[in-house]
Amino acid sequence: MSSDTSDVKKIAEQWARDFADAADVEYVPLVQVDTDGELTTLSYFFERMSEFSACKVAMRLIRHGNNVELRVHADNWIVLEVNLPTSTFALAQGAEEQGNEA
């Protein structure tokens, strides 16, 4: 894994957690990030008892114009997946770097 891909994955994971926090979801046990050049897939894993939290994040993503997929994984997890342009996280990284320079 290249350093650029690793950086994008870290930034995308933090973005995903911040996005969930803004939906008033305090804790997401696992966020998995897969990037394939121009497209990045974020997979949020919620415990089954946290289905309302999964719905809150899903609805916030939908309100922002994204298509989401919700499914049950291994009986104990609800997985929320969304595909976003990788450029979303490049913009986030640029803003973060500008903040560090100030």
CYANA upper distance limits for C-alpha pairs under 8 A (distance plus 0.5 A):
  1 MET  CA      5 THR  CA      6.90
  1 MET  CA      6 SER  CA      7.10
  2 SER  CA      6 SER  CA      6.72
  3 SER  CA      7 ASP  CA      6.56
  4 ASP  CA      8 VAL  CA      6.67
  5 THR  CA      9 LYS  CA      6.63
  5 THR  CA     35 THR  CA      8.00
  6 SER  CA     10 LYS  CA      6.76
  7 ASP  CA     11 ILE  CA      6.62
  8 VAL  CA     12 ALA  CA      6.37
  8 VAL  CA     86 THR  CA      8.36
  8 VAL  CA     89 PHE  CA      6.98
  8 VAL  CA     90 ALA  CA      7.68
  9 LYS  CA     13 GLU  CA      6.54
  9 LYS  CA     33 VAL  CA      6.37
  9 LYS  CA     34 ASP  CA      7.83
  9 LYS  CA     35 THR  CA      7.83
 10 LYS  CA     14 GLN  CA      6.77
 11 ILE  CA     15 TRP  CA      6.53
 11 ILE  CA     89 PHE  CA      6.77
 11 ILE  CA     92 ALA  CA      7.92
 11 ILE  CA     93 GLN  CA      7.19
 12 ALA  CA     16 ALA  CA      6.55
 12 ALA  CA     33 VAL  CA      7.48
 12 ALA  CA     42 LEU  CA      8.26
 12 ALA  CA     89 PHE  CA      6.24
 13 GLU  CA     17 ARG  CA      6.74
 13 GLU  CA     31 VAL  CA      6.79
 13 GLU  CA     32 GLN  CA      7.74
 13 GLU  CA     33 VAL  CA      6.99
 13 GLU  CA     42 LEU  CA      8.19
 14 GLN  CA     18 ASP  CA      6.56
 15 TRP  CA     19 PHE  CA      6.49
 15 TRP  CA     89 PHE  CA      8.03
 15 TRP  CA     92 ALA  CA      8.27
 16 ALA  CA     20 ALA  CA      6.75
 16 ALA  CA     31 VAL  CA      7.93
 16 ALA  CA     42 LEU  CA      7.79
 17 ARG  CA     21 ASP  CA      6.63
 17 ARG  CA     28 VAL  CA      7.66
 17 ARG  CA     31 VAL  CA      8.18
 18 ASP  CA     22 ALA  CA      6.69
 19 PHE  CA     23 ALA  CA      7.01
 19 PHE  CA     57 VAL  CA      8.17
 20 ALA  CA     24 ASP  CA      7.12
 20 ALA  CA     25 VAL  CA      5.83
 20 ALA  CA     26 GLU  CA      7.85
 20 ALA  CA     28 VAL  CA      8.22
 20 ALA  CA     57 VAL  CA      6.10
 21 ASP  CA     25 VAL  CA      5.38
 21 ASP  CA     26 GLU  CA      6.01
 21 ASP  CA     27 TYR  CA      8.18
 23 ALA  CA     56 LYS  CA      6.62
 23 ALA  CA     57 VAL  CA      6.30
 23 ALA  CA     60 ARG  CA      7.01
 24 ASP  CA     56 LYS  CA      8.28
 25 VAL  CA     53 SER  CA      6.36
 25 VAL  CA     56 LYS  CA      8.00
 25 VAL  CA     57 VAL  CA      7.96
 28 VAL  CA     44 TYR  CA      7.50
 28 VAL  CA     45 PHE  CA      7.27
 28 VAL  CA     46 PHE  CA      6.66
 29 PRO  CA     45 PHE  CA      6.83
 29 PRO  CA     46 PHE  CA      6.77
 29 PRO  CA     47 GLU  CA      8.12
 30 LEU  CA     44 TYR  CA      6.58
 30 LEU  CA     45 PHE  CA      5.66
 30 LEU  CA     46 PHE  CA      7.82
 31 VAL  CA     42 LEU  CA      7.35
 31 VAL  CA     43 SER  CA      6.08
 31 VAL  CA     44 TYR  CA      5.15
 31 VAL  CA     45 PHE  CA      6.70
 32 GLN  CA     42 LEU  CA      6.42
 32 GLN  CA     43 SER  CA      5.50
 32 GLN  CA     44 TYR  CA      7.05
 32 GLN  CA     45 PHE  CA      8.48
 33 VAL  CA     40 THR  CA      7.47
 33 VAL  CA     41 THR  CA      6.31
 33 VAL  CA     42 LEU  CA      5.40
 33 VAL  CA     43 SER  CA      6.91
 34 ASP  CA     40 THR  CA      6.18
 34 ASP  CA     41 THR  CA      5.66
 34 ASP  CA     42 LEU  CA      7.21
 35 THR  CA     39 LEU  CA      6.48
 35 THR  CA     40 THR  CA      4.70
 35 THR  CA     41 THR  CA      6.72
 35 THR  CA     86 THR  CA      7.79
 36 ASP  CA     40 THR  CA      6.68
 37 GLY  CA     86 THR  CA      7.46
 38 GLU  CA     85 PRO  CA      6.26
 38 GLU  CA     86 THR  CA      5.67
 38 GLU  CA     87 SER  CA      7.67
 39 LEU  CA     83 ASN  CA      7.01
 39 LEU  CA     84 LEU  CA      6.28
 39 LEU  CA     85 PRO  CA      5.12
 39 LEU  CA     86 THR  CA      5.53
 40 THR  CA     83 ASN  CA      6.10
 40 THR  CA     84 LEU  CA      5.83
 40 THR  CA     85 PRO  CA      6.47
 40 THR  CA     86 THR  CA      5.76
 41 THR  CA     81 GLU  CA      7.27
 41 THR  CA     82 VAL  CA      6.21
 41 THR  CA     83 ASN  CA      4.91
 41 THR  CA     84 LEU  CA      6.88
 42 LEU  CA     81 GLU  CA      6.12
 42 LEU  CA     82 VAL  CA      5.95
 42 LEU  CA     83 ASN  CA      6.88
 42 LEU  CA     84 LEU  CA      8.28
 43 SER  CA     79 VAL  CA      6.89
 43 SER  CA     80 LEU  CA      6.09
 43 SER  CA     81 GLU  CA      4.97
 43 SER  CA     82 VAL  CA      7.26
 44 TYR  CA     79 VAL  CA      6.09
 44 TYR  CA     80 LEU  CA      5.55
 44 TYR  CA     81 GLU  CA      6.88
 45 PHE  CA     77 TRP  CA      6.71
 45 PHE  CA     78 ILE  CA      6.31
 45 PHE  CA     79 VAL  CA      5.22
 45 PHE  CA     80 LEU  CA      7.11
 46 PHE  CA     50 SER  CA      6.48
 46 PHE  CA     51 GLU  CA      7.57
 46 PHE  CA     53 SER  CA      8.21
 46 PHE  CA     54 ALA  CA      6.94
 46 PHE  CA     77 TRP  CA      6.04
 46 PHE  CA     78 ILE  CA      5.59
 46 PHE  CA     79 VAL  CA      6.84
 47 GLU  CA     51 GLU  CA      7.75
 47 GLU  CA     76 ASN  CA      6.62
 47 GLU  CA     77 TRP  CA      5.27
 47 GLU  CA     78 ILE  CA      6.68
 48 ARG  CA     75 ASP  CA      8.38
 48 ARG  CA     76 ASN  CA      5.98
 48 ARG  CA     77 TRP  CA      5.64
 48 ARG  CA     78 ILE  CA      6.26
 50 SER  CA     54 ALA  CA      7.08
 51 GLU  CA     55 CYS  CA      6.79
 51 GLU  CA     78 ILE  CA      7.53
 52 PHE  CA     56 LYS  CA      6.72
 53 SER  CA     57 VAL  CA      6.91
 54 ALA  CA     58 ALA  CA      6.59
 54 ALA  CA     78 ILE  CA      7.86
 54 ALA  CA     79 VAL  CA      8.48
 54 ALA  CA     80 LEU  CA      7.34
 55 CYS  CA     59 MET  CA      6.46
 56 LYS  CA     60 ARG  CA      6.77
 57 VAL  CA     61 LEU  CA      6.73
 58 ALA  CA     62 ILE  CA      6.67
 58 ALA  CA     68 VAL  CA      7.13
 58 ALA  CA     80 LEU  CA      7.52
 59 MET  CA     63 ARG  CA      6.56
 60 ARG  CA     64 HIS  CA      6.90
 61 LEU  CA     65 GLY  CA      7.17
 61 LEU  CA     66 ASN  CA      6.00
 61 LEU  CA     67 ASN  CA      8.02
 61 LEU  CA     68 VAL  CA      7.85
 62 ILE  CA     66 ASN  CA      5.38
 62 ILE  CA     67 ASN  CA      6.65
 62 ILE  CA     68 VAL  CA      7.53
 66 ASN  CA     82 VAL  CA      7.66
 66 ASN  CA     83 ASN  CA      8.34
 66 ASN  CA     84 LEU  CA      8.34
 67 ASN  CA     82 VAL  CA      6.93
 67 ASN  CA     83 ASN  CA      8.12
 68 VAL  CA     80 LEU  CA      7.30
 68 VAL  CA     81 GLU  CA      6.14
 68 VAL  CA     82 VAL  CA      5.35
 68 VAL  CA     83 ASN  CA      8.19
 69 GLU  CA     79 VAL  CA      8.38
 69 GLU  CA     80 LEU  CA      6.14
 69 GLU  CA     81 GLU  CA      5.62
 69 GLU  CA     82 VAL  CA      7.11
 70 LEU  CA     78 ILE  CA      7.42
 70 LEU  CA     79 VAL  CA      6.14
 70 LEU  CA     80 LEU  CA      5.12
 70 LEU  CA     81 GLU  CA      7.04
 71 ARG  CA     78 ILE  CA      6.25
 71 ARG  CA     79 VAL  CA      5.85
 71 ARG  CA     80 LEU  CA      7.28
 72 VAL  CA     76 ASN  CA      7.99
 72 VAL  CA     77 TRP  CA      6.32
 72 VAL  CA     78 ILE  CA      5.15
 72 VAL  CA     79 VAL  CA      6.62
 73 HIS  CA     77 TRP  CA      5.61
 73 HIS  CA     78 ILE  CA      6.46
 73 HIS  CA     79 VAL  CA      6.96
 84 LEU  CA     88 THR  CA      7.57
 85 PRO  CA     89 PHE  CA      8.48
 86 THR  CA     90 ALA  CA      7.27
 87 SER  CA     91 LEU  CA      6.69
 88 THR  CA     92 ALA  CA      6.99
 89 PHE  CA     93 GLN  CA      6.53
 90 ALA  CA     94 GLY  CA      6.69
 91 LEU  CA     95 ALA  CA      6.78
 92 ALA  CA     96 GLU  CA      6.69
 93 GLN  CA     97 GLU  CA      6.65
 94 GLY  CA     98 GLN  CA      6.72
 95 ALA  CA     99 GLY  CA      6.75
 96 GLU  CA    100 ASN  CA      6.90
 97 GLU  CA    101 GLU  CA      6.94
 98 GLN  CA    102 ALA  CA      7.10
